[in-house]
Amino acid sequence: MTERSFLAKLPLPFLRRHIPVVTVVRLAGVIGTMGPLRGGLTLAGVAGALERAFKSSNLKAVALAVNSPGGSPVQSALIARRIRALAAEKGVPVFVFAEDVAASGGYWLACAGDEIYAEEASIVGSIGVVSSGFGFPELLKRLGIERRVHTAGERKGMLDPFRDEEPEDVARLKALQQDIYESFKTQVRSRRGERLKAEDEVLFNGDIWTGKRALELGLIDGIGDLRSVMRARFGDKVKLKAVGVERGWLMRRLRVSAPPHAADWIQEGVAALEERALWARYGL
């Protein structure tokens, strides 16, 4: 009796129990809350999908498809921490696959994986912290508008875009950025360890690289796509099981039936511009 005929005689439940499963979760978009009408990667938004991904039967690994230009460092840290906690609890390896871009907070998420893969043309890196905005004091003067701000606490009005920038406010912002920057570097060092192949001055200067160069620097482990790498690792019979983020009935109902206020549209427009600017930073 051939192997194929033998397997054909086996009951279907038996076969299913012996098919390796890799669950796939997509982490795509800007990290953080981006507006009342659009999504954004937050722990609250992806926690359910992550929990389900690590509960699948006959699970061999969890694969994360990351496509993010970054965003909130807090949400990046929270999501990455939850991934590592679930991986440790279930004893399941995590593979990350960078798509167009895994930069800044997107690379923070990627470091939650035990192994990271990318395409040769993927954009990887941007290990640093940036704060951006606009200042309008001269515009207000030309329009004859007087800005009035009253605070309790000398730092409460720090970096008001309608007032002249104060050197001490900039110094305070840079100190905050440095704290976040150190946390980012700690995350990369702790997860990549001896796989890093360049000095800190190269790796942590905020630069970005293609996947090919990121491999040389030790920021990723290989070049390849999700399906090919998982089939090579777990066999051609591996089942790739997509796990998506679910929205409850009430949220779906509200999004359809409740028209947004004018303020929501304004906030949404600003969020869209901010999101576009983040993607454009990487030529996308």
PyMOL commands that set and color helices and strands:
alter all, ss='L'
color gray80, all
select helices_A, chain A and resi 3-9+12-17+43-53+73-90+105-110+137-143+167-195+200-203+211-217+226-234+249-257+262-280
alter helices_A, ss='H'
color red, helices_A
select strands_A, chain A and resi 21-28+59-68+94-103+115-118+123-125+208-210+222-223+239-242
alter strands_A, ss='S'
color yellow, strands_A
deselect
rebuild
show_as cartoon
